[in-house]
Amino acid sequence: MLNNLLDLSSSGPIERRHVLQLAGGSVGLNLAGLWRAQLSHANSTTAISRVNSPIKACIVVFYYGGPSHLDTYDMKPDAPADIRGEFQPIASSAPGIFVSEHLPNMSRVMHKVALIRSMNHQNRLHDSASTEALTGRQSPTGDREEFAPISQFYPCFGACLSYLWQNRSIEIPHAALPFVFHNVVDTPCQGGGFLGARFDPLQISLDIETKSYRAGALALPAGQTSSMVSDRRRLLDTLELASLSSSTTAVGEQWRMFCDKAFQLLGSESLRQALDLSRETQQTRDRYGYGPAPVSVGEGGGGGNGSEMGFGRQMRGQNLLLARRMVEAGVPFVNVYDFRQQGQNWDAHFKNFNQHKSHLLPLADQSLSALIEDLDDRGLLDSTLVVAMGEFGRTPKINRDGGRDHWPDCYTVLLAGGGIRGGTVYGSSDQLGAYPASDPVSPSDLAATIFWRFGIDPTTEVHDQLGRPHRLSDGKPVRDLFA
């Protein structure tokens, strides 16, 4: 991995002394320091070559439930009252771009942001909409909710990248945090799909009691050290050589592959450091913010509705800080799921304005702006694409409960970094925010854009476990978003 980080594709080798100087010239030259050194060196090249080079990482922040585009980044102040809603637009740092009054922090970084205001698809239910948003493909089961577990078919973006990078020495190609999100069952769009479980993400879990994170079962037992793990690995190798049982069947080979990966991650000091937010200053942690604890009864009625009931909402801001740390540790693709449980997320069918104003937007505004600024401060924004989106938007028409319902026909996706032209808008919605008025963009186009920015042709084929070919995406990259 260190070799990969020091391999500059366009600017040539870095002298060892120069690397040490750039990283601080002192002890603690870790992966984050090496990456910052690389980027600092690369920044001495022209702006054009920097923008045109492939990104090194992507963070997808998924606002499960569907934020209201009309009350955030595509406001319609001249529409009738039952469409424009209660919020007022405010000017931003990007001339001509207005955002909701409840996004004051994001308003100050809009010159670093690009908006797609013409996203659309045809899935009106959460499971199928989330599947298309996170895989770029329509769910094979159509537009429906799942009431019993089903196998995922299409792989998510990170799984496709893991498959394409499987021969590279990348310790963790894809991570997801801080939980697996679900409606009635876990939504089948978060793993390797037809590529196989081998390409599932490393799942980072939230321990809400200690307000800390762990990588599944990969924490070392008390009293164990990395060297002790290495000793056990060598013992296992010796036993396997004696029996030869693990190499005689496909099942044995797969078991050995998972064991190898598990031992590698158990011995990973960079992973342990990345998960430890106590290494950050309190000032940085406060910059990303904390949320209040969930309440037992939400304002939506029915005993289980309301984002104020959402599990883990105390750590919504810290999730984005952890994503930045994972990128610094060399993880090229990170999914952040803002809420875990349907009904207790962005799905504001009732009291839409109080839900957004009081419970949803404040921490999203604080943490996303902090992530963008923090990546920029650390020299990582040009090489890291941030994508912030839900599975759809909300209806232009406000319903009788003061809410907005599901609306995939037109909504907004936000991008930052990765060479985007900051302060720009691609596509537009009509006067009511109901349908694209120009340059419609589909989830498959967004998928193609992500792969293209990694330097990968979206028409590249991956193969399922039966050997059948599938294109990464049937969409087209939205090139006009980038310089």
C-alpha positions in Angstrom: 0.0 0.0 0.0 2.9 2.4 0.8 4.2 1.8 -2.7 0.8 2.7 -4.2 0.7 5.9 -2.1 4.1 6.9 -3.3 3.5 6.1 -7.0 2.7 9.4 -8.7 1.3 8.7 -12.1 2.2 12.0 -13.7 4.7 13.8 -11.6 7.5 11.3 -11.1 9.2 9.9 -8.0 9.5 11.7 -4.7 12.8 11.9 -3.0 12.8 10.2 0.5 14.1 13.4 2.1 11.3 15.4 0.4 8.6 13.0 1.7 9.9 13.3 5.2 10.0 17.1 5.0 6.5 17.3 3.6 5.1 14.9 6.2 6.5 16.9 9.1 10.0 15.6 9.3 9.4 13.9 12.6 8.2 10.6 14.0 4.8 9.3 13.1 5.1 9.2 9.3 1.8 7.3 8.9 -0.4 6.7 5.9 -2.1 10.0 6.3 1.2 11.8 6.4 2.4 10.0 3.3 -0.7 10.8 1.4 -0.5 14.5 2.4 3.1 14.5 1.3 2.2 13.0 -2.0 -0.6 15.5 -2.6 1.6 18.4 -1.5 4.2 17.4 -4.1 1.5 16.8 -6.7 0.1 20.3 -6.1 3.3 21.8 -7.5 2.1 20.6 -10.9 -0.4 22.6 -13.0 -4.0 22.9 -11.9 -5.1 21.3 -15.1 -3.1 18.1 -14.7 -4.3 17.9 -11.1 -8.0 18.1 -12.0 -7.7 15.7 -14.9 -6.0 13.0 -12.9 -8.2 10.2 -11.6 -9.5 10.5 -8.1 -8.0 8.4 -5.3 -11.1 8.1 -3.2 -14.9 8.6 -3.0 -17.1 9.1 0.0 -20.9 8.5 -0.6 -23.0 10.0 2.1 -26.4 8.4 1.8 -29.3 10.2 3.4 -31.7 7.3 3.7 -35.3 8.1 3.5 -35.1 10.9 0.9 -34.4 14.5 1.8 -36.7 17.2 0.4 -34.9 18.9 -2.5 -37.5 21.7 -2.4 -36.4 22.5 1.2 -32.7 22.2 0.8 -30.9 22.8 -2.6 -33.7 23.4 -5.1 -36.1 25.9 -3.5 -39.0 27.4 -5.4 -39.8 30.7 -3.6 -42.1 31.8 -6.4 -44.2 28.7 -6.3 -47.6 28.6 -4.6 -47.5 28.3 -0.8 -48.6 24.6 -0.8 -45.5 23.8 -2.8 -42.8 26.3 -1.8 -43.3 25.5 1.9 -42.1 27.4 5.0 -38.4 27.9 4.5 -36.7 30.9 2.9 -33.8 30.8 0.5 -30.5 32.4 1.4 -27.6 33.5 -0.8 -24.5 31.3 -0.8 -20.8 31.7 -1.5 -21.5 30.7 -5.1 -23.1 33.6 -7.1 -26.6 32.9 -8.1 -27.0 29.7 -6.0 -29.4 29.9 -3.2 -30.0 27.3 -0.5 -32.3 26.8 2.5 -32.0 29.1 5.4 -31.4 26.0 7.5 -28.2 25.3 5.7 -26.0 28.2 6.9 -22.8 26.2 7.0 -23.3 24.7 3.6 -24.1 28.1 2.2 -20.5 29.2 3.0 -18.9 26.3 1.0 -21.2 26.2 -2.1 -18.3 27.6 -4.2 -16.7 24.2 -3.6 -19.9 22.3 -4.5 -21.7 21.2 -7.6 -25.4 20.4 -7.7 -27.3 18.1 -10.0 -30.9 19.3 -9.9 -32.3 17.0 -12.5 -31.7 13.5 -11.0 -34.6 11.1 -11.7 -35.7 7.5 -11.8 -39.0 5.6 -11.6 -38.8 3.8 -8.2 -41.3 5.1 -5.7 -40.5 2.7 -2.8 -37.5 2.8 -0.5 -35.9 -0.6 -1.2 -35.9 -0.4 -5.0 -35.0 3.3 -5.0 -32.1 2.7 -2.7 -31.0 -0.2 -4.9 -30.9 2.0 -8.0 -29.2 4.9 -6.2 -26.4 2.7 -4.8 -25.9 0.3 -7.7 -26.9 2.4 -10.7 -29.3 -0.4 -11.7 -33.0 -1.1 -11.4 -33.7 -3.9 -8.8 -34.5 -7.2 -10.6 -37.6 -7.5 -8.5 -39.0 -4.2 -9.7 -40.3 -1.3 -7.7 -41.3 -2.8 -4.4 -40.5 -3.1 -0.8 -39.1 -6.4 0.5 -40.8 -8.2 3.4 -38.5 -11.2 3.5 -34.7 -11.3 2.9 -33.6 -11.7 -0.8 -30.2 -12.1 -2.2 -28.7 -8.9 -3.6 -28.1 -9.1 -7.4 -26.3 -6.0 -8.7 -23.2 -5.1 -6.8 -22.8 -1.7 -5.2 -20.2 0.8 -6.5 -17.5 -0.1 -3.9 -17.9 -3.8 -4.6 -17.4 -3.3 -8.4 -14.2 -1.3 -7.6 -13.0 -4.0 -5.2 -13.5 -6.6 -8.0 -11.5 -4.5 -10.5 -8.8 -3.8 -7.9 -8.5 -7.3 -6.6 -5.0 -7.8 -7.8 -3.8 -4.6 -6.3 -2.2 -4.4 -2.8 -5.1 -2.4 -1.3 -5.7 -3.4 2.3 -9.3 -2.2 2.5 -10.7 -1.3 -0.9 -14.2 -0.6 0.4 -15.7 0.2 3.8 -19.3 0.9 4.9 -20.4 2.5 8.2 -21.8 2.7 10.8 -24.5 0.0 10.2 -26.4 -1.9 7.5 -29.5 0.0 6.8 -32.9 -1.6 6.4 -36.6 -1.2 5.9 -38.4 -4.4 7.0 -35.2 -6.3 6.1 -31.7 -5.3 5.2 -31.9 -3.5 1.9 -30.2 -5.6 -0.7 -27.9 -3.1 -2.3 -25.0 -2.8 0.1 -22.7 -5.7 -0.8 -21.0 -7.7 -3.6 -24.2 -9.0 -5.1 -23.5 -11.3 -8.1 -19.7 -10.8 -7.6 -19.9 -12.7 -4.4 -19.4 -12.0 -0.6 -15.7 -11.7 -1.2 -16.4 -8.2 -2.5 -18.6 -7.1 0.4 -17.4 -3.9 2.2 -15.5 -4.0 5.4 -18.5 -3.2 7.7 -17.6 -0.7 10.4 -20.1 -0.9 13.3 -21.1 1.7 15.8 -21.0 0.9 19.5 -23.5 3.4 20.8 -22.7 2.7 24.5 -19.1 3.7 24.1 -19.6 6.0 21.2 -16.8 4.2 19.3 -16.4 2.2 16.2 -15.2 -1.3 15.4 -14.6 -3.4 12.3 -17.0 -6.3 12.9 -15.2 -9.0 14.9 -11.7 -7.7 14.0 -10.9 -6.2 17.3 -8.0 -7.9 19.1 -9.0 -9.8 22.3 -7.8 -8.2 25.5 -4.2 -8.8 26.1 -3.5 -9.8 22.4 -1.0 -8.0 20.2 -0.3 -7.9 16.5 2.8 -10.1 16.9 0.7 -12.7 18.7 -1.7 -12.7 15.8 1.2 -13.3 13.4 2.4 -16.2 15.6 -1.1 -17.8 15.3 -1.0 -17.2 11.5 2.2 -19.1 11.2 0.9 -22.0 13.4 -2.2 -22.2 11.1 0.0 -22.3 8.0 2.0 -25.1 9.5 -1.1 -27.2 10.3 -2.5 -26.6 6.9 0.7 -27.7 5.1 0.6 -30.9 7.2 -3.0 -31.7 6.3 -3.3 -30.1 2.8 -7.0 -30.0 3.5 -7.5 -26.4 2.7 -6.2 -26.5 -0.8 -8.1 -29.6 -2.1 -11.6 -28.1 -2.6 -13.1 -24.8 -3.8 -14.7 -24.4 -0.4 -11.3 -24.8 1.3 -9.7 -22.3 -1.0 -12.5 -19.8 -0.2 -12.1 -20.4 3.5 -8.4 -19.8 3.2 -9.0 -16.6 1.3 -11.2 -15.2 4.1 -8.8 -16.3 6.7 -5.9 -14.5 5.0 -8.0 -11.3 4.8 -9.1 -11.6 8.4 -5.5 -12.1 9.7 -4.3 -9.2 7.5 -6.9 -6.9 9.0 -6.3 -8.2 12.6 -2.7 -7.1 12.1 -3.6 -3.8 10.6 -2.4 -0.9 12.8 -3.6 1.6 10.2 -7.1 0.3 10.5 -7.1 0.4 14.3 -5.7 4.0 14.3 -8.3 5.1 11.7 -11.2 3.8 13.9 -9.9 5.5 17.0 -11.5 9.0 17.0 -9.8 9.8 20.3 -6.7 10.6 18.1 -8.5 13.6 16.9 -8.6 16.9 18.8 -11.7 17.8 20.6 -11.9 20.9 18.4 -12.0 18.7 15.3 -14.6 16.4 16.7 -16.8 19.4 17.8 -16.4 20.8 14.3 -18.2 17.7 12.8 -20.7 17.8 15.6 -22.8 15.5 17.8 -26.5 14.8 17.8 -28.9 14.3 20.7 -29.8 10.8 21.8 -32.9 9.2 20.3 -36.3 9.8 22.0 -38.7 7.0 22.7 -41.8 8.7 21.0 -41.5 10.6 17.7 -43.9 13.3 16.5 -45.1 11.1 13.6 -47.5 9.1 15.6 -47.9 5.4 15.2 -45.3 4.7 17.9 -42.3 4.4 15.5 -42.1 7.3 13.2 -39.8 10.4 13.4 -36.2 11.0 12.7 -35.7 12.1 16.3 -36.1 8.4 17.2 -33.2 7.3 14.8 -30.7 4.9 16.2 -27.2 6.3 16.6 -28.2 9.9 15.8 -25.7 11.1 18.4 -22.9 10.0 16.0 -24.2 11.3 12.7 -21.5 14.0 12.5 -18.8 11.7 13.8 -19.6 9.2 11.0 -18.3 11.7 8.4 -15.2 12.4 10.5 -14.5 8.6 10.5 -15.0 8.6 6.7 -12.3 11.2 6.3 -10.0 9.1 8.5 -10.7 6.0 6.5 -9.7 7.9 3.3 -6.5 9.0 5.0 -5.8 5.4 5.9 -5.9 4.5 2.2 -9.5 3.3 1.8 -10.6 4.4 -1.7 -14.3 3.9 -1.3 -16.4 4.7 1.8 -20.2 4.5 2.2 -21.7 6.4 5.1 -25.3 5.6 5.9 -26.9 8.6 7.8 -29.8 6.6 9.3 -30.4 2.9 9.8 -34.1 2.3 10.1 -36.9 3.2 7.8 -39.5 5.5 9.4 -36.9 7.0 11.7 -34.9 8.8 9.0 -35.4 11.5 6.3 -38.8 10.1 5.2 -40.8 13.1 6.3 -44.4 12.2 5.3 -45.6 14.2 8.3 -44.5 17.6 9.7 -41.8 17.8 7.0 -40.7 21.3 8.0 -40.2 20.6 11.7 -38.5 17.3 10.9 -36.0 19.1 8.6 -35.6 22.2 10.7 -35.3 20.6 14.1 -33.9 17.1 13.6 -32.5 16.5 10.1 -30.8 19.5 8.6 -28.7 21.0 11.5 -26.3 18.2 11.9 -26.2 17.3 8.2 -25.4 20.9 7.5 -22.6 21.1 10.1 -21.0 17.7 9.3 -21.1 17.8 5.5 -19.6 21.3 5.5 -17.0 20.2 8.0 -16.0 17.2 5.8 -15.7 19.4 2.7 -13.6 22.0 4.5 -11.5 19.4 6.4 -10.6 17.5 3.2 -9.7 20.8 1.6 -7.6 21.9 4.5 -5.7 18.6 4.4 -5.1 18.7 0.6 -7.4 15.8 0.0 -10.4 17.5 -1.7 -9.1 17.5 -5.2 -8.4 13.7 -5.1 -11.5 12.8 -3.1 -15.0 12.9 -4.6 -17.8 13.5 -2.1 -21.3 12.5 -3.2 -24.3 13.4 -0.9 -27.7 12.0 -1.8 -30.9 10.3 -0.9 -32.7 7.6 -2.8 -35.2 10.2 -4.1 -36.7 13.6 -3.3 -40.1 14.7 -1.9 -43.3 15.7 -3.6 -43.8 19.3 -4.6 -47.3 19.2 -3.1 -47.4 19.3 0.7 -49.8 16.6 2.0 -52.5 17.1 4.6 -50.1 16.0 7.4 -47.8 18.9 6.6 -45.4 16.4 5.0 -44.0 15.6 1.6 -44.2 12.1 0.1 -41.8 10.1 -2.1 -40.8 11.8 -5.4 -38.2 10.1 -7.7 -39.2 12.1 -10.7 -36.8 14.9 -9.9 -34.4 15.5 -7.0 -31.0 16.9 -6.2 -27.6 15.3 -5.7 -24.6 17.2 -4.3 -21.0 16.7 -5.3 -17.8 18.2 -3.9 -14.1 17.7 -4.6 -12.8 15.2 -7.1 -12.1 17.9 -9.7 -15.7 19.3 -9.9 -16.3 22.8 -11.0 -17.3 24.4 -7.7 -20.2 26.8 -7.6 -22.0 25.1 -10.5 -25.4 23.6 -11.2 -26.0 20.9 -13.8 -29.6 20.4 -15.0 -32.7 22.1 -13.7 -36.1 21.3 -12.5 -39.4 22.9 -13.6 -41.1 25.7 -11.8 -42.6 23.3 -9.2 -39.5 21.1 -8.7 -41.5 18.2 -10.1 -39.7 17.1 -13.3 -36.4 17.9 -15.0 -36.6 20.9 -17.2 -33.1 20.4 -18.7 -30.3 17.8 -18.8 -31.9 14.9 -16.9 -29.5 12.6 -15.0 -30.2 9.0 -14.0 -28.5 6.9 -11.2 -26.8 5.0 -14.0 -25.2 8.3 -15.2 -24.1 9.1 -11.7 -22.6 5.6 -11.4 -20.8 6.1 -14.7 -19.5 9.5 -13.4 -18.0 7.9 -10.3 -16.3 5.1 -12.2 -15.0 7.5 -14.9 -13.5 9.8 -12.2 -11.6 6.8 -10.9 -10.1 6.5 -14.4 -12.3 3.4 -15.2 -14.3 3.1 -18.4 -18.0 2.7 -17.3 -18.5 0.2 -20.2 -15.9 -2.1 -18.6 -17.4 -5.6 -17.9 -17.4 -7.5 -14.7 -18.4 -11.1 -14.5 -20.9 -12.8 -12.1 -20.1 -16.2 -10.5 -21.5 -18.0 -13.6 -19.1 -16.0 -15.8 -21.7 -13.8 -17.4 -20.6 -10.3 -18.4 -22.2 -7.2 -17.0 -21.2 -3.6 -17.8 -20.3 -1.4 -14.8 -22.9 1.1 -16.0 -25.1 1.8 -19.0 -25.1 5.5 -18.2 -22.9 8.3 -19.4 -20.5 10.3 -17.2 -21.7 13.9 -16.5 -18.4 15.4 -17.7 -19.6 19.0 -17.7 -19.5 18.9 -13.9 -15.8 18.7 -14.0 -13.1 21.1 -15.2 
